[in-house]
């Protein structure tokens, strides 16, 4: 009994940029789309590509959303299939119907989506540049802060601190001197108090000493008077 020949492998289905297809992403219904070159996709779209091979980058109609369906979930969409799908749609107004309508003649829509793609790429590039500039500014501020914390205080600051201490010390000594001077009565005040003290006026011995003092003072003044010139 002869063995049956092995089954021939199915040819790999490939789609090129600009092909109108019916693509299905997991969790959603099959939808009209156009194939785009993955290298032309914006950076954010490239980042969403699933790991592994066998994925096709498409843009769904009419919204222009990007998607990454597997190759086996992407089939070519002919004009007859488009017309049949539109005839079966009884509402004739939903997003799916609009997508099939664009798929019949997609050139104007593709041109508009191309403008949006270029604008999105430029916008993302500017946002990335702003983010890098912000990170550089943050890094520079942190570096300056660390340098400022590591550097010792300048000589000028220490000198200023010493001067302040000296000024405070001089001010304290001056205050102490003024307090000491206030605590000592003056000789003139002591003499006046002594003369006005009523206890001395009632003391005979003190009165006698006072009289003798006055006599001596008058004698001293008389002896020191200079004779007038002839």
Beta strands, then each sheet from edge to edge (+ up, - down):
strand 1: 20-23
strand 2: 31-35
strand 3: 55-60
strand 4: 66-70
strand 5: 74-76
sheet 1: 4+ 3- 2+ 1- 5+
end
